Amino acid sequence: MTSTDAPLSPEQLAKRWGVSPRHVRGMIARGELKAFKLGAKIWRIAAVEVARVEALIGNPEPPATGDADASIDVARQARRLK
């Protein structure tokens, strides 16, 4: 991702990382992932922030379908960022 890429929704980022949208929103709530609001309820994560977090946790690729262990590992790594 580059800084000129469009911001991602929590759902888009969750799919990219192989985690749930709820997990991404939790990262935002805990301050582990910087995001901004569009209006009252719509969250977006800037491409530069996605790149920052991916650099810290080793640029995870989405896990293969059904690979729950990989999703859990990405989630654990993301929690360590704080």
DSSP file (Angstrom, degrees, kcal/mol; ACC not computed):
  #  RESIDUE AA STRUCTURE BP1 BP2  ACC     N-H-->O    O-->H-N    N-H-->O    O-->H-N    TCO  KAPPA ALPHA  PHI   PSI    X-CA   Y-CA   Z-CA
    1    1 A M              0   0    0      0, 0.0     2,-0.3     0, 0.0     0, 0.0   0.000 360.0 360.0 360.0 144.9    0.0    0.0    0.0
    2    2 A T    >   -     0   0    0      4,-0.1     3,-1.8     1,-0.0    45,-0.1  -0.782 360.0-106.4-116.6 166.1    1.1    3.5   -0.7
    3    3 A S  T 3  S+     0   0    0     -2,-0.3    45,-0.3     1,-0.3    44,-0.2   0.670 118.3  59.5 -66.2 -14.8    0.1    6.7    1.0
    4    4 A T  T 3  S+     0   0    0     43,-0.1    -1,-0.3     2,-0.1     2,-0.0   0.526  81.7 107.1 -90.6  -6.0   -2.0    7.6   -2.1
    5    5 A D  S <  S-     0   0    0     -3,-1.8    42,-0.5     1,-0.1    43,-0.2  -0.352  82.9 -94.8 -68.3 153.3   -4.2    4.5   -1.9
    6    6 A A        -     0   0    0      1,-0.1    -1,-0.1    40,-0.1    -2,-0.1  -0.354  46.1 -98.2 -66.8 147.0   -7.7    5.0   -0.8
    7    7 A P        -     0   0    0      0, 0.0     2,-0.3     0, 0.0    39,-0.2  -0.274  40.2-126.5 -61.9 154.3   -8.5    4.6    2.9
    8    8 A L  B     -A   45   0A   0     37,-2.8    37,-2.9    -3,-0.1    42,-0.0  -0.769   9.1-128.2-105.2 149.0   -9.9    1.2    4.0
    9    9 A S     >  -     0   0    0     -2,-0.3     4,-2.5    35,-0.2     5,-0.3  -0.494  34.7-105.8 -81.0 162.3  -13.0    0.4    5.9
   10   10 A P  H  > S+     0   0    0      0, 0.0     4,-2.3     0, 0.0     5,-0.2   0.869 123.4  53.2 -56.4 -35.2  -12.7   -1.9    8.9
   11   11 A E  H  > S+     0   0    0      2,-0.2     4,-2.0     1,-0.2     5,-0.2   0.910 109.3  47.0 -67.2 -42.3  -14.4   -4.6    6.8
   12   12 A Q  H  > S+     0   0    0      2,-0.2     4,-2.1     1,-0.2    -1,-0.2   0.919 114.4  46.6 -65.2 -43.4  -11.9   -4.2    4.0
   13   13 A L  H  X S+     0   0    0     -4,-2.5     4,-2.5     2,-0.2     5,-0.2   0.885 109.4  55.0 -67.5 -38.0   -8.9   -4.3    6.3
   14   14 A A  H  X>S+     0   0    0     -4,-2.3     5,-2.1    -5,-0.3     4,-1.5   0.918 109.2  47.5 -60.0 -43.5  -10.3   -7.3    8.2
   15   15 A K  H  <5S+     0   0    0     -4,-2.0    -1,-0.2     2,-0.2    -2,-0.2   0.914 111.4  51.0 -63.9 -42.2  -10.5   -9.2    4.9
   16   16 A R  H  <5S+     0   0    0     -4,-2.1    -2,-0.2     1,-0.2    -1,-0.2   0.897 118.6  37.0 -60.8 -42.1   -6.9   -8.1    4.0
   17   17 A W  H  <5S-     0   0    0     -4,-2.5    -1,-0.2    45,-0.1    -2,-0.2   0.568 108.7-119.6 -90.3 -10.7   -5.6   -9.3    7.4
   18   18 A G  T  <5S+     0   0    0     -4,-1.5     2,-0.2     1,-0.3    -3,-0.2   0.840  75.6 112.1  74.5  32.8   -7.8  -12.4    7.8
   19   19 A V  S   <S-     0   0    0     -5,-2.1    -1,-0.3    -6,-0.2    -2,-0.1  -0.709  72.9 -85.4-124.6 178.4   -9.4  -11.2   11.0
   20   20 A S     >  -     0   0    0     -2,-0.2     4,-1.7     1,-0.1     3,-0.3  -0.533  29.0-121.7 -85.3 154.0  -12.9  -10.1   11.8
   21   21 A P  H  > S+     0   0    0      0, 0.0     4,-2.6     0, 0.0     5,-0.2   0.854 115.7  59.7 -58.5 -33.4  -14.2   -6.5   11.3
   22   22 A R  H  > S+     0   0    0      1,-0.2     4,-2.2     2,-0.2     5,-0.1   0.893 102.3  51.8 -61.8 -39.6  -15.0   -6.6   15.1
   23   23 A H  H  > S+     0   0    0     -3,-0.3     4,-2.3     2,-0.2    -1,-0.2   0.921 109.5  49.1 -63.7 -43.1  -11.3   -7.2   15.8
   24   24 A V  H  X S+     0   0    0     -4,-1.7     4,-2.0     1,-0.2    -2,-0.2   0.930 111.5  49.0 -62.2 -45.0  -10.3   -4.2   13.6
   25   25 A R  H  X S+     0   0    0     -4,-2.6     4,-2.5     1,-0.2    -1,-0.2   0.868 109.5  53.3 -62.9 -35.1  -12.8   -2.0   15.3
   26   26 A G  H  X S+     0   0    0     -4,-2.2     4,-2.3     2,-0.2     6,-0.2   0.897 105.9  52.5 -64.6 -40.5  -11.4   -3.2   18.7
   27   27 A M  H  <>S+     0   0    0     -4,-2.3     5,-2.3     2,-0.2     6,-1.2   0.892 110.5  48.7 -61.0 -39.4   -7.9   -2.2   17.6
   28   28 A I  H ><5S+     0   0    0     -4,-2.0     3,-1.2     4,-0.2    -2,-0.2   0.940 111.1  49.4 -64.5 -47.1   -9.2    1.2   16.8
   29   29 A A  H 3<5S+     0   0    0     -4,-2.5    -2,-0.2     1,-0.3    -1,-0.2   0.847 111.6  49.0 -61.9 -35.4  -11.0    1.5   20.1
   30   30 A R  T 3<5S-     0   0    0     -4,-2.3    -1,-0.3    -5,-0.1    -2,-0.2   0.511 115.3-115.0 -83.0  -4.1   -7.8    0.4   22.0
   31   31 A G  T < 5S+     0   0    0     -3,-1.2    -3,-0.2    -4,-0.5     3,-0.1   0.624  84.9 118.6  81.2  13.1   -5.7    2.9   20.1
   32   32 A E  S   <S+     0   0    0     -5,-2.3     2,-0.4    -6,-0.2    -4,-0.2   0.675  77.9  36.8 -82.4 -18.5   -3.6    0.2   18.4
   33   33 A L  S    S-     0   0    0     -6,-1.2     2,-0.3    -7,-0.1    -2,-0.3  -0.987  82.8-134.3-138.3 122.0   -4.8    1.4   15.0
   34   34 A K        +     0   0    0     -2,-0.4    12,-0.3    -3,-0.1     2,-0.3  -0.597  36.1 161.1 -79.7 136.0   -5.3    5.0   14.0
   35   35 A A        -     0   0    0     -2,-0.3     2,-0.3    10,-0.2    10,-0.2  -0.932  26.0-140.8-146.1 166.9   -8.5    5.7   12.1
   36   36 A F  E     -B   44   0B   0      8,-2.7     8,-2.4    -2,-0.3     2,-0.4  -0.943  18.4-120.0-133.1 156.9  -10.8    8.6   11.3
   37   37 A K  E     -B   43   0B   0     -2,-0.3     2,-0.6     6,-0.2     6,-0.2  -0.750   7.6-158.1 -99.4 141.7  -14.5    9.0   11.1
   38   38 A L  E  > S-B   42   0B   0      4,-3.5     4,-1.1    -2,-0.4     3,-0.4  -0.959  75.9 -32.2-110.2 107.3  -16.6   10.1    8.1
   39   39 A G  T  4 S-     0   0    0     -2,-0.6    -2,-0.0     1,-0.2     0, 0.0  -0.491 111.1 -40.6  76.9-152.9  -19.8   11.4    9.6
   40   40 A A  T  4 S+     0   0    0     -2,-0.2    -1,-0.2     1,-0.1    -3,-0.0   0.803 133.6  10.8 -83.3 -30.4  -21.1    9.9   12.8
   41   41 A K  T  4 S+     0   0    0     -3,-0.4     2,-0.6     2,-0.0    -2,-0.1   0.543  92.4 103.1-130.1  -9.6  -20.5    6.2   12.4
   42   42 A I  E  <  -B   38   0B   0     -4,-1.1    -4,-3.5   -33,-0.0     2,-0.3  -0.718  49.4-163.2 -91.7 118.2  -18.3    5.4    9.3
   43   43 A W  E     -B   37   0B   0     -2,-0.6     2,-0.3    -6,-0.2    -6,-0.2  -0.740   7.4-176.3 -97.7 145.4  -14.6    4.6   10.2
   44   44 A R  E     -B   36   0B   0     -8,-2.4    -8,-2.7    -2,-0.3     2,-0.5  -0.991  15.5-147.8-138.1 147.1  -11.8    4.6    7.7
   45   45 A I  B     -A    8   0A   0    -37,-2.9   -37,-2.8    -2,-0.3   -10,-0.2  -0.970  25.4-123.4-116.4 123.1   -8.1    3.6    8.1
   46   46 A A    >>  -     0   0    0     -2,-0.5     4,-2.0   -12,-0.3     3,-0.5  -0.303  17.3-122.4 -65.6 147.0   -5.6    5.6    6.0
   47   47 A A  H 3> S+     0   0    0    -42,-0.5     4,-2.5     1,-0.2     5,-0.2   0.860 113.0  57.1 -57.9 -37.4   -3.3    3.5    3.7
   48   48 A V  H 3> S+     0   0    0    -45,-0.3     4,-1.9     1,-0.2    -1,-0.2   0.857 106.6  49.5 -64.8 -34.0   -0.2    5.0    5.5
   49   49 A E  H <> S+     0   0    0     -3,-0.5     4,-2.4     2,-0.2     5,-0.2   0.893 109.5  50.9 -71.0 -40.0   -1.5    3.6    8.8
   50   50 A V  H  X S+     0   0    0     -4,-2.0     4,-2.7     1,-0.2    -2,-0.2   0.934 111.4  48.7 -60.3 -45.6   -2.1    0.2    7.3
   51   51 A A  H  X S+     0   0    0     -4,-2.5     4,-2.1     1,-0.2    -2,-0.2   0.888 109.8  52.7 -62.1 -39.7    1.4    0.2    6.0
   52   52 A R  H  X S+     0   0    0     -4,-1.9     4,-1.6     2,-0.2    -2,-0.2   0.941 112.8  42.8 -61.7 -48.4    2.8    1.3    9.4
   53   53 A V  H  X S+     0   0    0     -4,-2.4     4,-1.9     1,-0.2    -2,-0.2   0.914 113.1  52.1 -67.0 -42.6    1.1   -1.6   11.2
   54   54 A E  H  X>S+     0   0    0     -4,-2.7     5,-5.3     1,-0.2     4,-0.5   0.870 107.6  52.9 -62.8 -35.5    1.9   -4.1    8.6
   55   55 A A  H  <5S+     0   0    0     -4,-2.1     3,-0.4     3,-0.2    -1,-0.2   0.879 109.4  49.8 -65.6 -36.7    5.6   -3.1    8.8
   56   56 A L  H  <5S+     0   0    0     -4,-1.6    -2,-0.2     1,-0.2    -1,-0.2   0.827 118.7  36.8 -70.9 -31.9    5.5   -3.6   12.5
   57   57 A I  H  <5S-     0   0    0     -4,-1.9    -1,-0.2    -5,-0.1    -2,-0.2   0.266 123.7 -93.7-108.6  12.8    3.9   -7.1   12.3
   58   58 A G  T  <5 -     0   0    0     -4,-0.5    -3,-0.2    -3,-0.4    -4,-0.1   0.792  61.4 -78.8  88.1  28.2    5.7   -8.3    9.2
   59   59 A N      < -     0   0    0     -5,-5.3    -1,-0.1    -6,-0.2    -4,-0.1   0.930  60.2-144.9  47.6  67.3    3.2   -7.4    6.4
   60   60 A P        -     0   0    0      0, 0.0    -1,-0.1     0, 0.0    -2,-0.1  -0.331   3.9-142.9 -65.9 140.6    0.8  -10.3    6.9
   61   61 A E        -     0   0    0      1,-0.1   -44,-0.1   -44,-0.1   -45,-0.0  -0.730  38.3 -88.3 -92.7 151.1   -0.9  -11.8    3.9
   62   62 A P        -     0   0    0      0, 0.0   -44,-0.1     0, 0.0   -45,-0.1  -0.384  51.7-114.4 -58.6 135.2   -4.5  -12.9    4.3
   63   63 A P        -     0   0    0      0, 0.0     3,-0.1     0, 0.0   -45,-0.0  -0.283  35.0 -91.1 -69.0 157.7   -4.5  -16.5    5.5
   64   64 A A    >   -     0   0    0      1,-0.2     3,-2.3     2,-0.1     6,-0.1  -0.314  61.1 -77.7 -62.3 151.7   -5.9  -19.3    3.4
   65   65 A T  T 3  S+     0   0    0      1,-0.3    -1,-0.2    -3,-0.1     3,-0.1  -0.272 121.1  16.6 -53.8 130.6   -9.6  -20.0    3.9
   66   66 A G  T 3  S+     0   0    0      1,-0.2     2,-1.5    -3,-0.1    -1,-0.3   0.501  85.5 129.6  84.4   3.8  -10.1  -22.0    7.0
   67   67 A D    <>  +     0   0    0     -3,-2.3     4,-1.4     1,-0.2     3,-0.4  -0.588  22.4 163.3 -92.4  75.9   -6.6  -21.2    8.4
   68   68 A A  H  >  +     0   0    0     -2,-1.5     4,-2.4     1,-0.2    -1,-0.2   0.841  68.4  61.1 -63.9 -36.0   -7.8  -20.0   11.9
   69   69 A D  H  > S+     0   0    0      1,-0.2     4,-2.1    -3,-0.2    -1,-0.2   0.890 103.9  49.6 -60.7 -39.3   -4.3  -20.3   13.4
   70   70 A A  H  > S+     0   0    0     -3,-0.4     4,-2.2     2,-0.2    -1,-0.2   0.894 110.1  50.8 -66.8 -39.7   -2.9  -17.7   11.0
   71   71 A S  H  X S+     0   0    0     -4,-1.4     4,-2.1     1,-0.2    -2,-0.2   0.910 110.6  48.9 -63.6 -42.1   -5.8  -15.3   11.8
   72   72 A I  H  X S+     0   0    0     -4,-2.4     4,-2.5     1,-0.2    -1,-0.2   0.897 109.4  53.0 -64.3 -40.3   -5.2  -15.7   15.5
   73   73 A D  H  X S+     0   0    0     -4,-2.1     4,-2.5     2,-0.2    -2,-0.2   0.911 108.7  49.0 -63.0 -43.0   -1.4  -15.1   15.0
   74   74 A V  H  X S+     0   0    0     -4,-2.2     4,-2.3     1,-0.2    -1,-0.2   0.918 111.5  50.4 -61.4 -43.2   -2.1  -11.8   13.1
   75   75 A A  H  X S+     0   0    0     -4,-2.1     4,-1.8     1,-0.2    -2,-0.2   0.905 110.6  48.8 -62.7 -42.0   -4.5  -10.7   15.9
   76   76 A R  H  X S+     0   0    0     -4,-2.5     4,-1.2     1,-0.2    -2,-0.2   0.919 111.3  49.5 -64.0 -43.6   -1.9  -11.5   18.5
   77   77 A Q  H  < S+     0   0    0     -4,-2.5     3,-0.4     1,-0.2     4,-0.4   0.902 109.3  52.3 -62.8 -40.5    0.8   -9.6   16.7
   78   78 A A  H >< S+     0   0    0     -4,-2.3     3,-1.3     1,-0.2     4,-0.3   0.875 104.9  55.4 -64.4 -37.3   -1.4   -6.6   16.2
   79   79 A R  H >< S+     0   0    0     -4,-1.8     3,-0.8     1,-0.3    -1,-0.2   0.804  99.8  61.8 -65.6 -27.8   -2.2   -6.5   20.0
   80   80 A R  T 3< S+     0   0    0     -4,-1.2    -1,-0.3    -3,-0.4    -2,-0.2   0.604  84.9  79.6 -73.6 -10.4    1.5   -6.3   20.7
   81   81 A L  T <         0   0    0     -3,-1.3    -1,-0.2    -4,-0.4    -2,-0.2   0.812 360.0 360.0 -68.1 -30.4    1.8   -3.0   18.8
   82   82 A K    <         0   0    0     -3,-0.8    -1,-0.3    -4,-0.3    -2,-0.1   0.477 360.0 360.0 -64.0 360.0    0.4   -0.9   21.7
